[in-house]
Amino acid sequence: MAAHPLPQTLGELRRSAEFSEARLNTRTVKDEMRANLICRLKRKETLFPGIIGFEDSVVPQIVNAILSRQNFILLGLRGQAKSRILRALTALLEERLPCIAGCEIRDDPYRPLCRRCRDLIAERGDATPIAWLSRDERYVEKLATPDVTVADLIGDLDPIKAARGGQDLASELTMHYGLLPRANRGIFAINELPDLAGKIQVALFNIMQEGDVQIKGYPVRLALDVALVFSANPEDYTARGKIVTPLKDRIGSEIRTHYPESLEEGMAITAQEAWSERGASRIEIPPYVRTVVEQVAFSAREDKRVDKRSGVSQRLPIATMELVVSNAERRALLHGENLAVPRISDIYAALPGITGKLELEYEGEMRGADTVVRELIRNAVGKIYDRYFADVETQQIEQWFSLGGTIKFDDDQPSTAALADLKRIQGLFEKISPLETTSSDAPPKVVAAAEFLLEGLVAHRKLSRSEERGFAAQEKTPRSKERPDLEIEFDDWQRSRRTTGRGGLN
């Protein structure tokens, strides 16, 4: 059955039951969002699909703000899904909303604000044409930068429009509307609010609270119907930028976002966002590789060499996973293999996707980004290795290397050739069973599992590995080299003190 056509004129709109004046004339955007939110809560629907880890922390606070009909701000470091949450608010709007056709500020047919629409209705009455706005069209987003002007946000007087229409500059008909009026009857989002200049913030809160603003000396009153939402970095909130006190006072709720609180949450986000399903090859990502990639991000967030104020975006494991899959895919394509299985070495190959997403402190800068990231990966491998092999005895494998055995992994080497080399290591394949892998599995899968075990031994300094991916026995460090330099210097000082006689006052 075909859907009933939407009214196309003001007269048809007035006669329709669904869009009657009695139903639409008294409901604001915030009332609309509140009503639809209540319906979704009663049906126990997911409010923000794709947002993971905020169910018990951030989402209830957003729900409370919307139920209270408040404007709100999301405070969080980069990569915490702030923009995605704001854009998802459109799901709380009606699918279709009528407006006067051709109006720049999407005027309500029953309560027109602009002079042009009032004149049009006075002239054409019930024949006034109606247009329809979708949910997405009712969302307007602006990235705040220091060069944003009042004209960009609110509007400006247009002398060209005045000249063409023969209007006085004081007339409303000469105004060119900015982004905020164009968001009328919708949601207006400003990202990185502290970057907005103070005088622009004043104009913003004045029009959102009082409904009026002065443009070049002319008072303009716009009783806009807008739900205002903002985002900001909490560090910028007090340091780089500043939110003027009157505007901050008018923001109903200040809601803090956060990074995933567990590896499982982070892995779910990365699996959802990373492009890992490729058409050229069949991709099979081992769980331990996914966990190590996520652990790298968690380790970086705790590392003192990484700037905590900047944060470690969730985009880091997402971009890393895509590069890891791509390196495995490249290897499979080079050797004509129909199965690509990422290895730990592919994570090291993804260094360009990690270094660019870390802001280092002074100590990290001195060490170098590549060195810091390699250490983060090695530590992550060590932690995840313990999950699988904490109770596994690897002495037989270590002994094989101690007797002079070596092995090298290379992307130029097919998986079958690498598997043949691995078979020389006594007792290796019996130890990979915690990874749910056996020697009878596909060669790419077995090689990936074996390499993870060896990398774990390297992380715990039971084996050594060269930059060329060659594994060998751990070199014995001379006893004197194991002691810290300061301890050696102190012992030398003590020794010289004893030989030269006792010190003290004569």
N, C-alpha and C positions, 0 to 999 in steps of 0.2 A: 504494500500500500504506500502510495507516494505521500511524502510529508506535506503538511499544509503550507502553502507559500507564505513568506513573511510579509507583513504590511509594507507597502511602498510609499504611502502618503500619510500625512498627519491624520487625516480623517479615518483611514483604515486602522491606524494605530489606536485611535481613541475608541473605535468600535470593537477591538479585539479584547478578549477576556484576559489573556496572558500578559499583555503589555498595556493594560489600562492605566489611566492616570492615577487611579486610586492605589494601584499596586506599586508603581514606579516612582511616584512623585515624592514619597516620604522616605525612601531608602537610599542611604549614602553608600559609597564604595565599601566603607568599613562595616556597615550593616550587612551588605551583601556577602562580604567575606566571612563575617561571623555566622550568618545563617547557613552558608554552605559548609563551613567548618563543623558546625553542630551536626548537620546531616551526616557528614563523613565520619564523625566520631561515633554517632549512634550506629552506623553500619560497620564500625570497626575496620575502616579502610586504611590502607597505608597512606599517610599524609604526604610524605616526601619520598617517592620511589627512587631508589638508587643512592640514597643517603644512608650510609652505614656507620653505626657506632654512636649515633646521637639520640637513639630512641629514649634513653632514660635520663639524658642530661639536657641537651639543647632543645629538642623538639617540644617537651612539655613547657618550656619557658616561652617558646614562640607561640604555642597554642594559647597560653595565658594572655600574652600581649594582644593577640587577635581577638580573643573573647572579650578583652577589655577595651577594644577599639582604639588601641594605642599605636602611635608611630614607634618604631624600635630600631636599634642599631646592633649589628653583629660585630663583635670584636674578636679578632683571631689572627694568628700568623698566616703567612702565605700557604696556599695549598690546603686549606681547611674547609673547602666547599661553601664558602660564604656566598659567592655569586650564584652558585647553583641553587642554593636554598632560596635566595631572593627571586630567582627566575621561576622556581617551582611554585611560588605563591599564586601564579596565574591560574592554577588548578582550582583555586577557591573563588574564581570569578565565573559569572554566567557565560554560557557558550556564545550567546549573541546579545548585543545591547544596541538599541536604536539610538540614532543621533540624526541631527539635521544634515542632509547631504551637502558637502562642500564646505562645512565649517572647520576652521583650523583647530578649534579647541573642542571639537566633538560635542557640541552643545546638546543638552537635554531638550527634546522637543517640547516638553511640558514646562520647562523652566530655563529658557535661553538666557545666556549671560551677555553674549556679544551683541553689539548694535546691529551688525549685519543680519543676524538671525532674527532679532526682534522685528526689524523692518520687513524681512522676508515673510514672516508669519502674518504680519499686519496686512501685507499686500496679497498673499496667496491663500491664507487661511488653511482649510483642510486639504488643499492641493499642494501644500508644502512637501517637497520630496524628502524621503527618509532613506538613510543609509544604515548599514549594520556593521558593528565592530566585533571582531573575534577576540578571544581571550588574549592572544599574543599581541594584537594591535593595541591592547590597553595596558601594556607594560612598556615603560620608557626608562632607559638606563643611561646614566652619565658617569664617566670616569672623571673625578675631580682632579684638576690640575691648577697650578697657580695662575695660569693665564686665562682661566674662565672668567667671563665678564657677566655683569647684570643683564646685558643684552642677550647673551647665550642662554642664560637660565630663565629670566623673566620675560624679556622682550625689549623692544626699542621703537622709537617713533620713526616711521619710514617716510622721508620727504618725497620720494618718487611716487609712492602710493598716494600721498596727499596731492601732488601736482596732477597726477592722472585723473583723480576723482574730483578735483576742484574743492578739496576739503581743507578746513583749517587744521593746523598742526595739533591743536588741542582736542580734535575730534577723536573718538575711539576708533573710527574707521581708518585712521592713519597708523595704527599700531601693528607692528610685526611681532607676533607672539614667539616667545622662547620655549625651551623644552618643558618647563613646568606647566604652563598653561596648556600646552599640547598633550600633556598627560592627564588632563581633566577627565574625571570619571574613570580613572584607572590607578595604576600603581607607578609611582615615580621612585626609582632607586638611584642613589648616589654612592659610588664606590670610592673608597679612600677619602672619606669626608674631611679629615684634618688638612688635606692638601688644598682645600678650598679657601681662598683669601677671606679675611675677616669681614670685609665690607659685603662680600657676596653672601656670606652666612647670615649677616644681618638682614639683607633683602629676602633671603630664603625664609627665615623664621617669621619675618614680618608678614609676608604674604600667606604663610601657612597658618598663622595665628589670627591675624587681623583681617586678612583678605585684601589688603591694599598695599601699594608700593608707589614710590615716586620715580618717574622716568624723565630725566632731564627737566626736572622742575614741575612736571605735570603730574598731579595725583591720578592714579589709575586704581580702580577698585575691581577686583576679580574674586568673587566668592567661589573659589575653586573647590571641587570635590575630589580630593586626592588622598590616597594612602601613601605616606612617605616612609621609606625604609632606607637604611644606610648600612655601610660596612666600613671598617677601619682596622688598621693594625694597632694592637694595644700599645706598642712601643711608640708609634707615630702619634698616638693620642696625647702623649705628654711630652714628646721630644721634638721630632722633626716638624710636626704640625700641631695645630691647636684648634679645639672647638670652642667657639665663643660661648661664654657662660649662658646668655639668654637662650641660645639654640640648644645647648646641652640640657638646659632645664626643661625644654619643651619636648624632648625625646622621652617617650614613656618608659621604655625598658632598654636596659643595656645587657645584652646576652653574649656570653663568651663561648666561642667554639674551641675545639681542641683537636689534637691529632689522635689517631686510633690508640686506644688504651691497651690493646693486646695484639700480638702477632696475628692471631686469627682474623681480627677485624681488619687489620692492614692488608692481609693477603686477600680477603674478600673484596676490598676496594680495588686492589691492584688487578685481580683477576677480572673484575667487572670493567675496568677502564682500559687496561692494556690491550693493544691489538695483537693477539697471539694466534688467531685462526687465519692461517695463510692458505691460499689456493694452490700454490706451486708444490708444496710438500705437506705430508701428514706430520703434524707437530704433536709430540707427547712430552709435556713438561713434568719432570719428576717432582713430587711434593717437597723433597728436601731442597731442590733448587729454588722453588717459590719461597720457602721459608728463609733460606739464606739471603735472598734478595731483600726480603722485608726486614730481616735482622740488620742488614747494613744501614737502613734508614733509622731503625731504633737505636743502633749503636752510635750513629752520627749525632742523634739528638741528645745523647748523654755525654758525648766526647767533649772534653774541655777545650780542645783545639778548634771546635766549631762554634761559631757565633750563635749563642742562644737567642739573642734579640731578633735575629733575622729568621731563625727557625729552619727546619729541614722539611721542605714541602713534600706532600704525598706524591707529587709529580716525580720525585726522585725514583722510588721503586717502580713507578709506572713506566717511565722512560727507560730505566735499566732493564726491566723485563722485556720490553720491545726489542732492545738491542741484543739481549741475550738470545732471544728467539731468532733474531735475524742472523746472528753469527752461526747458530746451529743450522739454520736454513741454508746459509751460504755453503757450509761444509757439506751438507747433504747434496746440494745441487752440484758441487764440484766433483763428487764421487758417484753421482747417479744413484744415491740411496733414496728409497721411497719413505723413509722414516727419519725425522730429525728430532734428536733428543738433546736438549741443552745440557751442558756440563758446567762445572765450577769454573773451568778456564774461560768459558764464555762470559762469566761475570767480570773477570779481569779484562776481557776484551771490550766490555761496556764502560770502561773508565770515562770516555768523553761524555757519557750521559749522567755521570755522577759528579765529576769535578765542577762542571758548570753550575750545579745547583747547590753548592756549599759555599757559604761565606765563612772564611777562616779567621780565627783570632791571630794575634801576633805570633804565637808559638807555632801554629799551623802554617802560617805564611813562611816562617823560617824553615820548616821541614819540607815544604812544597806540597801542593795539592795532590799530585800523583802518589807521593809517599804516604800521605795521610790516608788516602782512599784505599791503597793496597793494604795498609794495616787494619783499616775498618773491615775490609772483606775477609782478611785472614782471621780476625777476631770473631766475626760473624760465623765463619765456617767452623771455628773451634767450638762455639756455643751450640750450634745445631748438631755438630758431630756427636757431642755428648748426649744429645737426646736419643740417638740411635745406638751408639757404640759404648756407652758408659760402662757396661758390664762385659764387653767383648775383649778377650785376650788377643792381642796383636803381636805377641813376642815373636812368633814364627815368621811373620812378615818382616818385622824389623831385623831379624837375624839374617834373612835372605839378603837384605841390603847391606848389612854389616859385613857379610862375606864377599862384598864387591859387586853385588847386583845393582844394575841401574836400568831405568826405563824412561822413555821420553814420549810425551804426547805432542802431536803436531796436527794442525788443521789440514796439512797437505797429506795426511795419512788416512786412508779409509778406515772405517770402524773395524772391519774384519782384520786388517793388519795390526791395528792397535790391540784387538782382542788376542791375537796370536802372541804378541809380546807379553801381555798380561798373564797368559797361561804359564809363563816361566816362573812367576812369583808363587812360591809354595804357600798353600793355605789361604790364598787371597779370596777365591770364589766362595769358600765356605763361610767367610766372614761377612759377606754382603747380604745375607738373608734378612737382617733387620730392615733393609730397604725394600723388602718384598721383591727381590730380584735374585734369579739363579743363573748359572752359566748357560742354561738352555734357552734363555730369553734372546730377543733380537740383539745383535752385536752393539748397536748404538746405545741401547738401554744398559747393557752389562758394562760397557766402557764408561759410561757416565757414572754408574754406581761405584765402580772400582776407583775412578779418579776422585770421587768425593771422599772415599775412605782414606786414600793416600793424602789428599789435601788436609784432612782432619789430623793425620799424624804429623804433617808439616806444621799445622797450627799449634800443636802441642809440643813441637820441637823434638819429635821422635824420629823424624826424617828431615832431610833438607831438599830444597827445590831451587833450581837455577831459574833465571829469567827466561831461558829458552824452554821451560817446562820439563826439564830433566830432573827426575827424582833419584835421590841417592841417600846413603846413610848420613846421619847427622854428624857433622864434624865435631871432634872433641875439642872443647875450648880450654886452653891452658889455664891452670888454676889462678895464676896472677891476673889474667885478663878478666876473670869472672868477678873480681872485686872492684867495687866502685873506685874511681880515681881519687875521690876525696878521702876514702879509707886508706888507700895506699900512701897518699901524701901525709896523713896523720901518723901512720906507722913509721914512716921515714923520719918525721920530726921527732917522734918519741925516741927512736934509735939514736939520732944525733945528739939528743939532749942527754942521754945516758953516757955517751962516750966523751962528751965535753965537760962533764961534771954537773953538779946540781946548780940550779939557778937560785935566785933569791937575793935578798938585801945583804950587803956586807956590813 
